[in-house]
């Protein structure tokens, strides 16, 4: 494992830091918008507009899409430079969170599986922050077992007609486009009859209904699709071959979630405990130390991933390990924060940081589900790292029969 940058990486880091020093607001300053909807009483629409301004500035100065080809507005560099850029940007009061589904998930998938026409149509507007995306994957009966999805798409001449329901769709209310999974062959086994679509969210028949979360925000929505007609060129990859395309999206999603931990969080919580006179409580001190240690371990997971990328090796199940570890760390961090706050921890929008720590506590359980539940990640680690045998398959039958057996 390498802990130091190569000379070329160090030069890139210095270049990135110099540009950010000149253009990015300071962390904790009056213009800091890095926390987003976890910052307490933040206007989500104002936050999105601020993020759009920042994304366009990145694009205009050549800092958007570090790994993307230059022909689509990217910088054409490697994944290790992208990781360095994200590390440096995390030190400032900025975020590109509203573009996570687009630039972080849909974009890499289109780059790998899309046609030339799809790449030309979607990638540059994505990087400029002009079009936002959402992920139409999960369903009421297909969450952790995503391949059990029932939304169907039927070919009708030069169009596909889609009917079904999606749920827990982040930013659906503000998205211009969506990545959609639908079943196109119910006679195939459940992973072989799925097709991946690119969907204009303004298409007639799409009904977005926001869901109010425990945090008080409406970041998620349920989405109903009733006779939604999509052109044939809305398919990304091969018809009935969407499961392979989906793996690209999910791998990027896990990496985004795992890499979203800020190194300053555990340190900031320890500082808060000192400021509130709680740092001498021996039980609380142990919990704070546990959070700090876990954050450092997560950092070393990141070093391992960065080392692989720097040496030109494709990472394996590292993103699943990091995502699983991040979910537990954030749960413990949120619980420790409420103990530090004491009675103020029961109040929304009150106390230090305007209620941001309370929001973190309430949001933490979602990380154990997003991007594949903790149980799914443990299966991946067990099979791909420990070499354990797969669970016996009981669903290797046509999906139509599988659904009939559940009735």
TORKOL-4160 file (C-alpha; in steps of 0.2 Angstrom, whole numbers, padded with zeros to 4 digits, m for minus):
407
<pt num="1" X="0000" Y="0000" Z="0000"/>
<pt num="2" X="0007" Y="0017" Z="m0005"/>
<pt num="3" X="0004" Y="0032" Z="0007"/>
<pt num="4" X="0013" Y="0045" Z="m0003"/>
<pt num="5" X="0009" Y="0053" Z="m0020"/>
<pt num="6" X="0020" Y="0050" Z="m0035"/>
<pt num="7" X="0029" Y="0066" Z="m0041"/>
<pt num="8" X="0016" Y="0067" Z="m0055"/>
<pt num="9" X="0001" Y="0064" Z="m0042"/>
<pt num="10" X="0009" Y="0077" Z="m0030"/>
<pt num="11" X="0010" Y="0090" Z="m0045"/>
<pt num="12" X="m0008" Y="0087" Z="m0049"/>
<pt num="13" X="m0014" Y="0089" Z="m0031"/>
<pt num="14" X="m0004" Y="0105" Z="m0029"/>
<pt num="15" X="m0013" Y="0111" Z="m0045"/>
<pt num="16" X="m0030" Y="0106" Z="m0039"/>
<pt num="17" X="m0027" Y="0114" Z="m0022"/>
<pt num="18" X="m0021" Y="0130" Z="m0030"/>
<pt num="19" X="m0037" Y="0132" Z="m0041"/>
<pt num="20" X="m0048" Y="0127" Z="m0026"/>
<pt num="21" X="m0040" Y="0140" Z="m0015"/>
<pt num="22" X="m0044" Y="0153" Z="m0028"/>
<pt num="23" X="m0062" Y="0148" Z="m0032"/>
<pt num="24" X="m0070" Y="0138" Z="m0018"/>
<pt num="25" X="m0078" Y="0145" Z="m0002"/>
<pt num="26" X="m0070" Y="0140" Z="0014"/>
<pt num="27" X="m0076" Y="0125" Z="0024"/>
<pt num="28" X="m0087" Y="0132" Z="0038"/>
<pt num="29" X="m0088" Y="0150" Z="0030"/>
<pt num="30" X="m0104" Y="0160" Z="0026"/>
<pt num="31" X="m0104" Y="0153" Z="0008"/>
<pt num="32" X="m0102" Y="0135" Z="0013"/>
<pt num="33" X="m0115" Y="0124" Z="0004"/>
<pt num="34" X="m0106" Y="0107" Z="0007"/>
<pt num="35" X="m0118" Y="0099" Z="0019"/>
<pt num="36" X="m0133" Y="0100" Z="0007"/>
<pt num="37" X="m0150" Y="0093" Z="0014"/>
<pt num="38" X="m0140" Y="0087" Z="0030"/>
<pt num="39" X="m0137" Y="0104" Z="0035"/>
<pt num="40" X="m0153" Y="0107" Z="0044"/>
<pt num="41" X="m0166" Y="0119" Z="0037"/>
<pt num="42" X="m0159" Y="0121" Z="0020"/>
<pt num="43" X="m0169" Y="0126" Z="0005"/>
<pt num="44" X="m0167" Y="0111" Z="m0007"/>
<pt num="45" X="m0170" Y="0121" Z="m0022"/>
<pt num="46" X="m0158" Y="0135" Z="m0017"/>
<pt num="47" X="m0145" Y="0121" Z="m0014"/>
<pt num="48" X="m0147" Y="0113" Z="m0031"/>
<pt num="49" X="m0145" Y="0130" Z="m0039"/>
<pt num="50" X="m0129" Y="0134" Z="m0030"/>
<pt num="51" X="m0123" Y="0116" Z="m0034"/>
<pt num="52" X="m0127" Y="0120" Z="m0053"/>
<pt num="53" X="m0117" Y="0136" Z="m0052"/>
<pt num="54" X="m0102" Y="0127" Z="m0045"/>
<pt num="55" X="m0103" Y="0113" Z="m0057"/>
<pt num="56" X="m0103" Y="0125" Z="m0072"/>
<pt num="57" X="m0088" Y="0134" Z="m0065"/>
<pt num="58" X="m0079" Y="0117" Z="m0064"/>
<pt num="59" X="m0084" Y="0113" Z="m0082"/>
<pt num="60" X="m0078" Y="0130" Z="m0088"/>
<pt num="61" X="m0061" Y="0128" Z="m0080"/>
<pt num="62" X="m0058" Y="0110" Z="m0085"/>
<pt num="63" X="m0061" Y="0102" Z="m0068"/>
<pt num="64" X="m0077" Y="0092" Z="m0072"/>
<pt num="65" X="m0076" Y="0074" Z="m0076"/>
<pt num="66" X="m0058" Y="0071" Z="m0072"/>
<pt num="67" X="m0058" Y="0054" Z="m0080"/>
<pt num="68" X="m0070" Y="0057" Z="m0094"/>
<pt num="69" X="m0063" Y="0059" Z="m0112"/>
<pt num="70" X="m0059" Y="0077" Z="m0117"/>
<pt num="71" X="m0071" Y="0075" Z="m0132"/>
<pt num="72" X="m0086" Y="0075" Z="m0119"/>
<pt num="73" X="m0079" Y="0089" Z="m0109"/>
<pt num="74" X="m0068" Y="0079" Z="m0097"/>
<pt num="75" X="m0050" Y="0080" Z="m0093"/>
<pt num="76" X="m0045" Y="0063" Z="m0099"/>
<pt num="77" X="m0035" Y="0058" Z="m0084"/>
<pt num="78" X="m0035" Y="0042" Z="m0073"/>
<pt num="79" X="m0045" Y="0037" Z="m0058"/>
<pt num="80" X="m0031" Y="0041" Z="m0046"/>
<pt num="81" X="m0032" Y="0059" Z="m0051"/>
<pt num="82" X="m0050" Y="0059" Z="m0049"/>
<pt num="83" X="m0048" Y="0052" Z="m0031"/>
<pt num="84" X="m0035" Y="0066" Z="m0028"/>
<pt num="85" X="m0047" Y="0079" Z="m0034"/>
<pt num="86" X="m0061" Y="0073" Z="m0023"/>
<pt num="87" X="m0050" Y="0072" Z="m0008"/>
<pt num="88" X="m0045" Y="0090" Z="m0011"/>
<pt num="89" X="m0062" Y="0097" Z="m0015"/>
<pt num="90" X="m0068" Y="0089" Z="0001"/>
<pt num="91" X="m0058" Y="0101" Z="0011"/>
<pt num="92" X="m0069" Y="0116" Z="0005"/>
<pt num="93" X="m0086" Y="0122" Z="0007"/>
<pt num="94" X="m0093" Y="0114" Z="m0009"/>
<pt num="95" X="m0102" Y="0099" Z="m0015"/>
<pt num="96" X="m0107" Y="0091" Z="m0032"/>
<pt num="97" X="m0119" Y="0079" Z="m0022"/>
<pt num="98" X="m0135" Y="0084" Z="m0033"/>
<pt num="99" X="m0126" Y="0077" Z="m0048"/>
<pt num="100" X="m0121" Y="0060" Z="m0040"/>
<pt num="101" X="m0133" Y="0050" Z="m0050"/>
<pt num="102" X="m0129" Y="0058" Z="m0066"/>
<pt num="103" X="m0110" Y="0061" Z="m0066"/>
<pt num="104" X="m0106" Y="0048" Z="m0053"/>
<pt num="105" X="m0117" Y="0034" Z="m0059"/>
<pt num="106" X="m0126" Y="0036" Z="m0076"/>
<pt num="107" X="m0112" Y="0045" Z="m0084"/>
<pt num="108" X="m0099" Y="0031" Z="m0082"/>
<pt num="109" X="m0112" Y="0018" Z="m0087"/>
<pt num="110" X="m0116" Y="0028" Z="m0103"/>
<pt num="111" X="m0097" Y="0030" Z="m0107"/>
<pt num="112" X="m0095" Y="0011" Z="m0105"/>
<pt num="113" X="m0111" Y="0004" Z="m0113"/>
<pt num="114" X="m0119" Y="0018" Z="m0123"/>
<pt num="115" X="m0119" Y="0022" Z="m0142"/>
<pt num="116" X="m0109" Y="0036" Z="m0149"/>
<pt num="117" X="m0125" Y="0045" Z="m0151"/>
<pt num="118" X="m0130" Y="0043" Z="m0133"/>
<pt num="119" X="m0113" Y="0049" Z="m0127"/>
<pt num="120" X="m0114" Y="0064" Z="m0138"/>
<pt num="121" X="m0132" Y="0068" Z="m0132"/>
<pt num="122" X="m0130" Y="0066" Z="m0113"/>
<pt num="123" X="m0112" Y="0067" Z="m0107"/>
<pt num="124" X="m0108" Y="0086" Z="m0110"/>
<pt num="125" X="m0125" Y="0093" Z="m0103"/>
<pt num="126" X="m0122" Y="0081" Z="m0088"/>
<pt num="127" X="m0104" Y="0089" Z="m0084"/>
<pt num="128" X="m0111" Y="0106" Z="m0087"/>
<pt num="129" X="m0124" Y="0104" Z="m0073"/>
<pt num="130" X="m0138" Y="0107" Z="m0086"/>
<pt num="131" X="m0147" Y="0091" Z="m0084"/>
<pt num="132" X="m0150" Y="0081" Z="m0067"/>
<pt num="133" X="m0153" Y="0063" Z="m0066"/>
<pt num="134" X="m0162" Y="0051" Z="m0055"/>
<pt num="135" X="m0161" Y="0032" Z="m0053"/>
<pt num="136" X="m0177" Y="0022" Z="m0056"/>
<pt num="137" X="m0171" Y="0005" Z="m0049"/>
<pt num="138" X="m0179" Y="0000" Z="m0032"/>
<pt num="139" X="m0197" Y="m0006" Z="m0031"/>
<pt num="140" X="m0209" Y="m0010" Z="m0017"/>
<pt num="141" X="m0205" Y="m0029" Z="m0019"/>
<pt num="142" X="m0187" Y="m0027" Z="m0027"/>
<pt num="143" X="m0175" Y="m0018" Z="m0015"/>
<pt num="144" X="m0161" Y="m0028" Z="m0010"/>
<pt num="145" X="m0166" Y="m0041" Z="m0022"/>
<pt num="146" X="m0166" Y="m0029" Z="m0036"/>
<pt num="147" X="m0167" Y="m0043" Z="m0050"/>
<pt num="148" X="m0185" Y="m0046" Z="m0043"/>
<pt num="149" X="m0191" Y="m0030" Z="m0051"/>
<pt num="150" X="m0209" Y="m0031" Z="m0059"/>
<pt num="151" X="m0209" Y="m0014" Z="m0069"/>
<pt num="152" X="m0212" Y="m0020" Z="m0087"/>
<pt num="153" X="m0208" Y="m0014" Z="m0104"/>
<pt num="154" X="m0217" Y="m0020" Z="m0119"/>
<pt num="155" X="m0211" Y="m0017" Z="m0137"/>
<pt num="156" X="m0225" Y="m0008" Z="m0148"/>
<pt num="157" X="m0218" Y="m0004" Z="m0165"/>
<pt num="158" X="m0204" Y="0009" Z="m0163"/>
<pt num="159" X="m0208" Y="0012" Z="m0145"/>
<pt num="160" X="m0207" Y="0003" Z="m0128"/>
<pt num="161" X="m0222" Y="0005" Z="m0117"/>
<pt num="162" X="m0218" Y="0005" Z="m0098"/>
<pt num="163" X="m0229" Y="0002" Z="m0083"/>
<pt num="164" X="m0224" Y="0000" Z="m0065"/>
<pt num="165" X="m0219" Y="0008" Z="m0049"/>
<pt num="166" X="m0202" Y="0013" Z="m0042"/>
<pt num="167" X="m0198" Y="0019" Z="m0025"/>
<pt num="168" X="m0184" Y="0028" Z="m0015"/>
<pt num="169" X="m0179" Y="0038" Z="m0030"/>
<pt num="170" X="m0167" Y="0051" Z="m0025"/>
<pt num="171" X="m0170" Y="0069" Z="m0033"/>
<pt num="172" X="m0184" Y="0062" Z="m0044"/>
<pt num="173" X="m0194" Y="0079" Z="m0042"/>
<pt num="174" X="m0179" Y="0089" Z="m0049"/>
<pt num="175" X="m0172" Y="0077" Z="m0061"/>
<pt num="176" X="m0173" Y="0079" Z="m0080"/>
<pt num="177" X="m0168" Y="0061" Z="m0084"/>
<pt num="178" X="m0168" Y="0045" Z="m0076"/>
<pt num="179" X="m0160" Y="0028" Z="m0078"/>
<pt num="180" X="m0173" Y="0014" Z="m0078"/>
<pt num="181" X="m0173" Y="m0004" Z="m0076"/>
<pt num="182" X="m0188" Y="m0014" Z="m0083"/>
<pt num="183" X="m0193" Y="m0032" Z="m0087"/>
<pt num="184" X="m0194" Y="m0035" Z="m0105"/>
<pt num="185" X="m0194" Y="m0054" Z="m0105"/>
<pt num="186" X="m0204" Y="m0062" Z="m0091"/>
<pt num="187" X="m0200" Y="m0080" Z="m0098"/>
<pt num="188" X="m0182" Y="m0078" Z="m0095"/>
<pt num="189" X="m0174" Y="m0080" Z="m0078"/>
<pt num="190" X="m0175" Y="m0065" Z="m0067"/>
<pt num="191" X="m0158" Y="m0058" Z="m0071"/>
<pt num="192" X="m0159" Y="m0061" Z="m0090"/>
<pt num="193" X="m0175" Y="m0053" Z="m0095"/>
<pt num="194" X="m0171" Y="m0035" Z="m0089"/>
<pt num="195" X="m0167" Y="m0020" Z="m0100"/>
<pt num="196" X="m0159" Y="m0003" Z="m0095"/>
<pt num="197" X="m0167" Y="0013" Z="m0102"/>
<pt num="198" X="m0163" Y="0031" Z="m0102"/>
<pt num="199" X="m0179" Y="0041" Z="m0098"/>
<pt num="200" X="m0185" Y="0059" Z="m0100"/>
<pt num="201" X="m0194" Y="0062" Z="m0084"/>
<pt num="202" X="m0205" Y="0074" Z="m0093"/>
<pt num="203" X="m0213" Y="0060" Z="m0103"/>
<pt num="204" X="m0232" Y="0058" Z="m0101"/>
<pt num="205" X="m0237" Y="0045" Z="m0089"/>
<pt num="206" X="m0223" Y="0048" Z="m0076"/>
<pt num="207" X="m0230" Y="0053" Z="m0059"/>
<pt num="208" X="m0218" Y="0058" Z="m0046"/>
<pt num="209" X="m0224" Y="0058" Z="m0028"/>
<pt num="210" X="m0211" Y="0065" Z="m0015"/>
<pt num="211" X="m0209" Y="0055" Z="0001"/>
<pt num="212" X="m0206" Y="0064" Z="0017"/>
<pt num="213" X="m0192" Y="0056" Z="0027"/>
<pt num="214" X="m0188" Y="0054" Z="0045"/>
<pt num="215" X="m0176" Y="0069" Z="0042"/>
<pt num="216" X="m0190" Y="0080" Z="0037"/>
<pt num="217" X="m0184" Y="0082" Z="0019"/>
<pt num="218" X="m0192" Y="0075" Z="0003"/>
<pt num="219" X="m0176" Y="0069" Z="m0005"/>
<pt num="220" X="m0184" Y="0053" Z="m0010"/>
<pt num="221" X="m0199" Y="0050" Z="m0021"/>
<pt num="222" X="m0210" Y="0036" Z="m0027"/>
<pt num="223" X="m0213" Y="0036" Z="m0046"/>
<pt num="224" X="m0227" Y="0028" Z="m0055"/>
<pt num="225" X="m0226" Y="0024" Z="m0074"/>
<pt num="226" X="m0242" Y="0022" Z="m0083"/>
<pt num="227" X="m0241" Y="0019" Z="m0101"/>
<pt num="228" X="m0225" Y="0028" Z="m0103"/>
<pt num="229" X="m0219" Y="0027" Z="m0121"/>
<pt num="230" X="m0200" Y="0027" Z="m0124"/>
<pt num="231" X="m0191" Y="0027" Z="m0141"/>
<pt num="232" X="m0181" Y="0012" Z="m0146"/>
<pt num="233" X="m0165" Y="0022" Z="m0144"/>
<pt num="234" X="m0169" Y="0024" Z="m0126"/>
<pt num="235" X="m0161" Y="0007" Z="m0123"/>
<pt num="236" X="m0144" Y="0007" Z="m0115"/>
<pt num="237" X="m0134" Y="m0008" Z="m0120"/>
<pt num="238" X="m0143" Y="m0024" Z="m0126"/>
<pt num="239" X="m0161" Y="m0028" Z="m0125"/>
<pt num="240" X="m0163" Y="m0041" Z="m0111"/>
<pt num="241" X="m0145" Y="m0038" Z="m0106"/>
<pt num="242" X="m0148" Y="m0024" Z="m0093"/>
<pt num="243" X="m0142" Y="m0033" Z="m0078"/>
<pt num="244" X="m0124" Y="m0032" Z="m0084"/>
<pt num="245" X="m0126" Y="m0014" Z="m0088"/>
<pt num="246" X="m0133" Y="m0012" Z="m0070"/>
<pt num="247" X="m0117" Y="m0019" Z="m0062"/>
<pt num="248" X="m0108" Y="m0004" Z="m0069"/>
<pt num="249" X="m0120" Y="0008" Z="m0061"/>
<pt num="250" X="m0120" Y="m0001" Z="m0044"/>
<pt num="251" X="m0101" Y="m0002" Z="m0043"/>
<pt num="252" X="m0100" Y="0017" Z="m0046"/>
<pt num="253" X="m0114" Y="0020" Z="m0033"/>
<pt num="254" X="m0105" Y="0010" Z="m0019"/>
<pt num="255" X="m0089" Y="0019" Z="m0023"/>
<pt num="256" X="m0098" Y="0036" Z="m0021"/>
<pt num="257" X="m0106" Y="0031" Z="m0004"/>
<pt num="258" X="m0090" Y="0024" Z="0003"/>
<pt num="259" X="m0080" Y="0039" Z="m0003"/>
<pt num="260" X="m0092" Y="0051" Z="0005"/>
<pt num="261" X="m0085" Y="0051" Z="0022"/>
<pt num="262" X="m0076" Y="0067" Z="0027"/>
<pt num="263" X="m0060" Y="0065" Z="0036"/>
<pt num="264" X="m0065" Y="0080" Z="0047"/>
<pt num="265" X="m0081" Y="0072" Z="0054"/>
<pt num="266" X="m0074" Y="0062" Z="0068"/>
<pt num="267" X="m0062" Y="0076" Z="0072"/>
<pt num="268" X="m0076" Y="0089" Z="0072"/>
<pt num="269" X="m0086" Y="0078" Z="0084"/>
<pt num="270" X="m0072" Y="0077" Z="0096"/>
<pt num="271" X="m0069" Y="0095" Z="0096"/>
<pt num="272" X="m0088" Y="0098" Z="0099"/>
<pt num="273" X="m0087" Y="0086" Z="0114"/>
<pt num="274" X="m0073" Y="0097" Z="0121"/>
<pt num="275" X="m0082" Y="0113" Z="0118"/>
<pt num="276" X="m0098" Y="0107" Z="0127"/>
<pt num="277" X="m0088" Y="0100" Z="0142"/>
<pt num="278" X="m0092" Y="0082" Z="0138"/>
<pt num="279" X="m0074" Y="0076" Z="0134"/>
<pt num="280" X="m0071" Y="0069" Z="0151"/>
<pt num="281" X="m0085" Y="0057" Z="0151"/>
<pt num="282" X="m0076" Y="0040" Z="0150"/>
<pt num="283" X="m0090" Y="0031" Z="0142"/>
<pt num="284" X="m0092" Y="0044" Z="0129"/>
<pt num="285" X="m0074" Y="0046" Z="0126"/>
<pt num="286" X="m0073" Y="0028" Z="0122"/>
<pt num="287" X="m0087" Y="0030" Z="0109"/>
<pt num="288" X="m0078" Y="0045" Z="0101"/>
<pt num="289" X="m0062" Y="0036" Z="0100"/>
<pt num="290" X="m0071" Y="0022" Z="0092"/>
<pt num="291" X="m0078" Y="0034" Z="0079"/>
<pt num="292" X="m0060" Y="0041" Z="0076"/>
<pt num="293" X="m0052" Y="0024" Z="0074"/>
<pt num="294" X="m0066" Y="0019" Z="0061"/>
<pt num="295" X="m0064" Y="0034" Z="0051"/>
<pt num="296" X="m0045" Y="0031" Z="0050"/>
<pt num="297" X="m0048" Y="0013" Z="0045"/>
<pt num="298" X="m0059" Y="0019" Z="0032"/>
<pt num="299" X="m0046" Y="0031" Z="0026"/>
<pt num="300" X="m0034" Y="0016" Z="0024"/>
<pt num="301" X="m0047" Y="0007" Z="0014"/>
<pt num="302" X="m0046" Y="0022" Z="0003"/>
<pt num="303" X="m0027" Y="0022" Z="0002"/>
<pt num="304" X="m0028" Y="0004" Z="m0004"/>
<pt num="305" X="m0041" Y="0008" Z="m0017"/>
<pt num="306" X="m0030" Y="0023" Z="m0023"/>
<pt num="307" X="m0015" Y="0012" Z="m0023"/>
<pt num="308" X="m0023" Y="0000" Z="m0035"/>
<pt num="309" X="m0029" Y="0014" Z="m0046"/>
<pt num="310" X="m0012" Y="0022" Z="m0046"/>
<pt num="311" X="m0004" Y="0005" Z="m0051"/>
<pt num="312" X="m0016" Y="0003" Z="m0065"/>
<pt num="313" X="m0026" Y="m0011" Z="m0057"/>
<pt num="314" X="m0044" Y="m0012" Z="m0057"/>
<pt num="315" X="m0052" Y="m0013" Z="m0040"/>
<pt num="316" X="m0061" Y="m0029" Z="m0035"/>
<pt num="317" X="m0073" Y="m0030" Z="m0021"/>
<pt num="318" X="m0065" Y="m0015" Z="m0012"/>
<pt num="319" X="m0080" Y="m0004" Z="m0015"/>
<pt num="320" X="m0092" Y="m0016" Z="m0006"/>
<pt num="321" X="m0080" Y="m0017" Z="0009"/>
<pt num="322" X="m0079" Y="0002" Z="0010"/>
<pt num="323" X="m0097" Y="0004" Z="0008"/>
<pt num="324" X="m0101" Y="m0009" Z="0022"/>
<pt num="325" X="m0088" Y="m0001" Z="0033"/>
<pt num="326" X="m0095" Y="0017" Z="0030"/>
<pt num="327" X="m0113" Y="0012" Z="0034"/>
<pt num="328" X="m0108" Y="0006" Z="0052"/>
<pt num="329" X="m0096" Y="0020" Z="0054"/>
<pt num="330" X="m0109" Y="0033" Z="0050"/>
<pt num="331" X="m0122" Y="0024" Z="0062"/>
<pt num="332" X="m0110" Y="0025" Z="0076"/>
<pt num="333" X="m0105" Y="0043" Z="0072"/>
<pt num="334" X="m0123" Y="0049" Z="0073"/>
<pt num="335" X="m0127" Y="0040" Z="0089"/>
<pt num="336" X="m0111" Y="0047" Z="0097"/>
<pt num="337" X="m0116" Y="0064" Z="0091"/>
<pt num="338" X="m0133" Y="0064" Z="0100"/>
<pt num="339" X="m0124" Y="0058" Z="0116"/>
<pt num="340" X="m0112" Y="0073" Z="0114"/>
<pt num="341" X="m0127" Y="0085" Z="0112"/>
<pt num="342" X="m0136" Y="0079" Z="0127"/>
<pt num="343" X="m0154" Y="0086" Z="0128"/>
<pt num="344" X="m0151" Y="0097" Z="0112"/>
<pt num="345" X="m0150" Y="0081" Z="0103"/>
<pt num="346" X="m0169" Y="0079" Z="0104"/>
<pt num="347" X="m0172" Y="0095" Z="0095"/>
<pt num="348" X="m0173" Y="0098" Z="0076"/>
<pt num="349" X="m0163" Y="0113" Z="0070"/>
<pt num="350" X="m0156" Y="0117" Z="0087"/>
<pt num="351" X="m0140" Y="0116" Z="0095"/>
<pt num="352" X="m0122" Y="0117" Z="0088"/>
<pt num="353" X="m0121" Y="0117" Z="0069"/>
<pt num="354" X="m0140" Y="0122" Z="0068"/>
<pt num="355" X="m0146" Y="0104" Z="0069"/>
<pt num="356" X="m0134" Y="0096" Z="0057"/>
<pt num="357" X="m0128" Y="0082" Z="0069"/>
<pt num="358" X="m0146" Y="0077" Z="0072"/>
<pt num="359" X="m0149" Y="0076" Z="0053"/>
<pt num="360" X="m0134" Y="0065" Z="0052"/>
<pt num="361" X="m0141" Y="0053" Z="0065"/>
<pt num="362" X="m0158" Y="0052" Z="0057"/>
<pt num="363" X="m0150" Y="0050" Z="0039"/>
<pt num="364" X="m0137" Y="0036" Z="0044"/>
<pt num="365" X="m0149" Y="0021" Z="0043"/>
<pt num="366" X="m0152" Y="0025" Z="0025"/>
<pt num="367" X="m0134" Y="0022" Z="0021"/>
<pt num="368" X="m0136" Y="0004" Z="0027"/>
<pt num="369" X="m0148" Y="0001" Z="0013"/>
<pt num="370" X="m0143" Y="0013" Z="m0002"/>
<pt num="371" X="m0132" Y="0005" Z="m0015"/>
<pt num="372" X="m0136" Y="m0012" Z="m0009"/>
<pt num="373" X="m0140" Y="m0017" Z="0009"/>
<pt num="374" X="m0127" Y="m0022" Z="0021"/>
<pt num="375" X="m0133" Y="m0040" Z="0019"/>
<pt num="376" X="m0130" Y="m0039" Z="0001"/>
<pt num="377" X="m0112" Y="m0032" Z="0003"/>
<pt num="378" X="m0108" Y="m0046" Z="0016"/>
<pt num="379" X="m0113" Y="m0059" Z="0003"/>
<pt num="380" X="m0102" Y="m0050" Z="m0010"/>
<pt num="381" X="m0087" Y="m0050" Z="0002"/>
<pt num="382" X="m0090" Y="m0068" Z="0008"/>
<pt num="383" X="m0091" Y="m0075" Z="m0010"/>
<pt num="384" X="m0077" Y="m0064" Z="m0018"/>
<pt num="385" X="m0065" Y="m0061" Z="m0004"/>
<pt num="386" X="m0067" Y="m0076" Z="0008"/>
<pt num="387" X="m0071" Y="m0088" Z="m0006"/>
<pt num="388" X="m0087" Y="m0095" Z="0002"/>
<pt num="389" X="m0099" Y="m0105" Z="m0009"/>
<pt num="390" X="m0114" Y="m0096" Z="m0015"/>
<pt num="391" X="m0131" Y="m0099" Z="m0008"/>
<pt num="392" X="m0141" Y="m0112" Z="m0017"/>
<pt num="393" X="m0151" Y="m0104" Z="m0031"/>
<pt num="394" X="m0170" Y="m0107" Z="m0029"/>
<pt num="395" X="m0175" Y="m0094" Z="m0042"/>
<pt num="396" X="m0166" Y="m0101" Z="m0058"/>
<pt num="397" X="m0183" Y="m0102" Z="m0067"/>
<pt num="398" X="m0193" Y="m0091" Z="m0079"/>
<pt num="399" X="m0198" Y="m0075" Z="m0070"/>
<pt num="400" X="m0216" Y="m0078" Z="m0074"/>
<pt num="401" X="m0216" Y="m0094" Z="m0064"/>
<pt num="402" X="m0207" Y="m0086" Z="m0050"/>
<pt num="403" X="m0220" Y="m0073" Z="m0048"/>
<pt num="404" X="m0234" Y="m0086" Z="m0049"/>
<pt num="405" X="m0226" Y="m0096" Z="m0035"/>
<pt num="406" X="m0227" Y="m0081" Z="m0024"/>
<pt num="407" X="m0246" Y="m0079" Z="m0025"/>
